Amino acid sequence: MTNATPFVDARPLLTAPTKRRDAAKFTASGKSPQSVAVIGAGITGITTAYELALQGLSVTVFDRNPDAAMETSFANGGQLSASNAEVWNKWSTIFKGLKWLLDPGAPLSMSLMPNWHKYSWLGEFLLATRHYERNTVDTVKLAMAARAHLLRMAADEGIDFDLEKRGIIHLYRDAKSFASAQRTNALYNQAGLERFAVSPQELCELEPALPDDLLGGFFTPSDMTGDIHKLTVGLARACERRGVTFRWRADVNEVAPGPNPTVNWTEATTNQPHTDTFDALVVCAGVGSRAIARQLGDRINVYPVKGYSITVNLHRPEDQAAAPWRSLLDDDAKIVTSRLGAGRFRIAGTAEFSGYNRDIRVARIEPLKRWCEELFPGINQRDVVPWAGLRPMMPDMMPRVGAGAAPGVFYNTGHGHLGWTLSGATANAVAAMVSAPVSA
Ligand SMILES: Cc1cc2nc3c(=O)[nH]c(=O)nc-3n(C[C@H](O)[C@H](O)[C@H](O)COP(=O)(O)OP(=O)(O)OC[C@H]3O[C@@H](n4cnc5c(N)ncnc54)[C@H](O)[C@@H]3O)c2cc1C
C-alpha cells in the first residue's frame, strides 16, 4: 500500500488535467501501463474501455453477464440531464423523504431491517448535506462537460441510440415545491446551465401532449435523452473492433493489488477458475464496486438504491400521438420520461433502500402506470415492459474517479442516479489518468 493517492472526485476533472508527474505513482514499476483490466461492462465500464482503447492500451473487460449493459445500464430513465444534477443531500428533501416512508405509494421506500451498510451510508448521506451547494454545482458542470464526450463516441462509431435533442421539462403541480424549485434553479444557473421557468401555457406549447392544468415548470433546452442499452452495446461492439478483449460470464471473485493487479475469475458456463495479471485495473462494477474495492484496500461506500422503469410500447398511431416527445421530470412524483423513437415511451422513478435484490414489485410498478394514465390517458398500456435496477449510489452522490491506494488501481464508479449523464466525462478523465505518460 505504498503510493497512497487520495481519490479524485468529479471536481478536479473539470479544471485540472492529470499532471504528468502524477502518473509515476500509478503503476508499481513507475512506467505507463500497457495492459489494463476493466471490471464491469455497464455504461461506465464500456465507456472507460473505449477511451483506454483509443489511448492504444491493451484492454480486457470482465463481466459476469453474457453481454454489455445487462444490469443497471439496461432500461433506465434515458435522461442525459444536467438539469437533474442536484444532489439529494438537502434537509428539505430529507424531511420529504421521512414523510414518504409512511406512504406505500410514495416515490421512496425503505426496509427498516437493521443493516450496518445501510445505516452507515445514511449517516454519511446526512453529513454530506454540508456540501449540498458545492456538490450540486460541480455535478451540473460535470454533466454539461459529459455531453460532448458521449456524443463524440456515438458519432465516431455510428451508433444509433434513439438520441433526442429536445431538452428536458421539469413539471410542477404543487405551489410550494414550485417555489422551492425557483431557489434550486439559481444553483443550476450559477453552474452555467441555461434552465428557466415556463408558464402553464408555455409548457403546452413546448409539449402539446401535456395536460393544460399544470402549475408551471422549468425548461433546459440543452438536455437530451437516449437509450443507454443501445449506446452501451453499440460501444461494446466498437471496442471489439478496436481490439478490446471481453471475458463474458466471468465472475470476478477476487482481486489483488499486486505489484501488478491480479484478477481471479470463474467462467460461469464451465465453472473454470482463471487468473490474469495486468499493469493496471479500473473498477467500474456498479453496485459490485464496494466489495471489490475492499479487497484492494479502498473504501468505496456504494449502496444499491433500487429504481423501476416501465417501457410502454406504442403500437397504434393514436398511442404515438398521445405520448410526449420532450423528456419530462415530474418533480413532485419524482418520475422521469424519455421517448425512445416513435414506438417506445420510457417512464422511470422510485428509490428503494432494500439491499441488493432486483425483484420487480408490482406495488412499485403500479404508480408508474397510474402516472402515465393520469397525464397521458390517450396511451394504451396493453404492452408494458417493467424493469428494476440498482443505482450505485455514494452517500455524497459524487462519483469516485481516480487512483486507489495501491499502484495500478483506479476507479470510475458510484455514479448513482446520473451514470448515463456523467459517464462520458468520467471515462475520458480516468482513461487520461491511467495512460498518462511518465515524466522524464
Ligand atoms: C430506475 C433508474 C432510472 C435511472 N435513470 C437515469 C437517467 O435518466 N439518467 C441518468 O443519467 N442515470 C439514470 N440512472 C442511473 C444509471 O442508470 C446508472 O448510474 C448507470 O447505469 C450505472 O452504470 P454502471 O456502469 O456504474 O453500473 P452497471 O450498469 O450496473 O454495470 C456494472 C457491471 O459490473 C458487473 N459486475 C459487478 N460486479 C462484478 C463481479 N464481481 N464480476 C463480474 N462482473 C461484475 C455487472 O455485471 C454489471 O454489468 C437510473 C437508474 C435507475 C435504476
The ligand as an SDF file (V2000), in Angstrom:
LIG
                    3D

 53 58  0  0  0  0  0  0  0  0999 V2000
  -34.7750    3.4090  -12.4980 C   0  0  0  0  0  0  0  0  0  0  0  0
  -33.4910    4.1050  -12.8570 C   0  0  0  0  0  0  0  0  0  0  0  0
  -33.5380    5.2410  -13.6560 C   0  0  0  0  0  0  0  0  0  0  0  0
  -32.3730    5.9170  -13.9820 C   0  0  0  0  0  0  0  0  0  0  0  0
  -32.4490    6.9810  -14.8180 N   0  0  0  0  0  0  0  0  0  0  0  0
  -31.3020    7.6470  -15.1720 C   0  0  0  0  0  0  0  0  0  0  0  0
  -31.3730    8.7450  -16.0660 C   0  0  0  0  0  0  0  0  0  0  0  0
  -32.4340    9.1080  -16.5720 O   0  0  0  0  0  0  0  0  0  0  0  0
  -30.2190    9.3980  -16.3550 N   0  0  0  0  0  0  0  0  0  0  0  0
  -29.0060    9.0200  -15.8110 C   0  0  0  0  0  0  0  0  0  0  0  0
  -28.0060    9.6780  -16.0690 O   0  0  0  0  0  0  0  0  0  0  0  0
  -28.9220    7.9360  -14.9970 N   0  0  0  0  0  0  0  0  0  0  0  0
  -30.0300    7.2510  -14.6730 C   0  0  0  0  0  0  0  0  0  0  0  0
  -29.9600    6.1630  -13.8380 N   0  0  0  0  0  0  0  0  0  0  0  0
  -28.6450    5.7750  -13.3020 C   0  0  0  0  0  0  0  0  0  0  0  0
  -27.8020    4.9900  -14.3030 C   0  0  0  0  0  0  0  0  0  0  0  0
  -28.5990    4.0620  -14.9820 O   0  0  0  0  0  0  0  0  0  0  0  0
  -26.6620    4.3000  -13.5690 C   0  0  0  0  0  0  0  0  0  0  0  0
  -25.9110    5.2640  -12.8440 O   0  0  0  0  0  0  0  0  0  0  0  0
  -25.6980    3.5730  -14.5060 C   0  0  0  0  0  0  0  0  0  0  0  0
  -26.3960    2.6890  -15.3580 O   0  0  0  0  0  0  0  0  0  0  0  0
  -24.6640    2.7960  -13.6970 C   0  0  0  0  0  0  0  0  0  0  0  0
  -23.7550    2.2310  -14.6030 O   0  0  0  0  0  0  0  0  0  0  0  0
  -22.5450    1.3380  -14.0540 P   0  0  0  0  0  0  0  0  0  0  0  0
  -21.7170    1.0110  -15.2150 O   0  0  0  0  0  0  0  0  0  0  0  0
  -21.9320    2.0260  -12.8960 O   0  0  0  0  0  0  0  0  0  0  0  0
  -23.2710    0.0420  -13.4460 O   0  0  0  0  0  0  0  0  0  0  0  0
  -23.8960   -1.2210  -14.2050 P   0  0  0  0  0  0  0  0  0  0  0  0
  -24.5840   -0.8340  -15.4390 O   0  0  0  0  0  0  0  0  0  0  0  0
  -24.6890   -1.9770  -13.1960 O   0  0  0  0  0  0  0  0  0  0  0  0
  -22.6270   -2.0540  -14.6230 O   0  0  0  0  0  0  0  0  0  0  0  0
  -21.8130   -2.7110  -13.6680 C   0  0  0  0  0  0  0  0  0  0  0  0
  -21.3870   -4.0480  -14.2660 C   0  0  0  0  0  0  0  0  0  0  0  0
  -20.4310   -4.6390  -13.3890 O   0  0  0  0  0  0  0  0  0  0  0  0
  -20.6270   -6.0250  -13.4190 C   0  0  0  0  0  0  0  0  0  0  0  0
  -20.0590   -6.6030  -12.1930 N   0  0  0  0  0  0  0  0  0  0  0  0
  -20.2090   -6.1450  -10.9180 C   0  0  0  0  0  0  0  0  0  0  0  0
  -19.5320   -6.9390  -10.0610 N   0  0  0  0  0  0  0  0  0  0  0  0
  -18.9550   -7.9070  -10.8060 C   0  0  0  0  0  0  0  0  0  0  0  0
  -18.1430   -9.0340  -10.4940 C   0  0  0  0  0  0  0  0  0  0  0  0
  -17.7520   -9.3200   -9.2390 N   0  0  0  0  0  0  0  0  0  0  0  0
  -17.7420   -9.8410  -11.5080 N   0  0  0  0  0  0  0  0  0  0  0  0
  -18.1110   -9.5780  -12.7900 C   0  0  0  0  0  0  0  0  0  0  0  0
  -18.8800   -8.5320  -13.1450 N   0  0  0  0  0  0  0  0  0  0  0  0
  -19.2890   -7.7060  -12.1620 C   0  0  0  0  0  0  0  0  0  0  0  0
  -22.1360   -6.2010  -13.5000 C   0  0  0  0  0  0  0  0  0  0  0  0
  -22.4670   -7.4470  -14.0760 O   0  0  0  0  0  0  0  0  0  0  0  0
  -22.5470   -5.0300  -14.3830 C   0  0  0  0  0  0  0  0  0  0  0  0
  -22.6990   -5.4050  -15.7380 O   0  0  0  0  0  0  0  0  0  0  0  0
  -31.1110    5.4520  -13.4890 C   0  0  0  0  0  0  0  0  0  0  0  0
  -31.0640    4.3020  -12.7140 C   0  0  0  0  0  0  0  0  0  0  0  0
  -32.2290    3.6110  -12.4010 C   0  0  0  0  0  0  0  0  0  0  0  0
  -32.1600    2.3620  -11.5870 C   0  0  0  0  0  0  0  0  0  0  0  0
  1  2  1  0
  2  3  1  0
  2 52  2  0
  3  4  2  0
  4  5  1  0
  4 50  1  0
  5  6  2  0
  6  7  1  0
  6 13  1  0
  7  8  2  0
  7  9  1  0
  9 10  1  0
 10 11  2  0
 10 12  1  0
 12 13  2  0
 13 14  1  0
 14 15  1  0
 14 50  1  0
 15 16  1  0
 16 17  1  0
 16 18  1  0
 18 19  1  0
 18 20  1  0
 20 21  1  0
 20 22  1  0
 22 23  1  0
 23 24  1  0
 24 25  2  0
 24 26  1  0
 24 27  1  0
 27 28  1  0
 28 29  2  0
 28 30  1  0
 28 31  1  0
 31 32  1  0
 32 33  1  0
 33 34  1  0
 33 48  1  0
 34 35  1  0
 35 36  1  0
 35 46  1  0
 36 37  1  0
 36 45  1  0
 37 38  2  0
 38 39  1  0
 39 40  1  0
 39 45  2  0
 40 41  1  0
 40 42  2  0
 42 43  1  0
 43 44  2  0
 44 45  1  0
 46 47  1  0
 46 48  1  0
 48 49  1  0
 50 51  2  0
 51 52  1  0
 52 53  1  0
M  END
$$$$
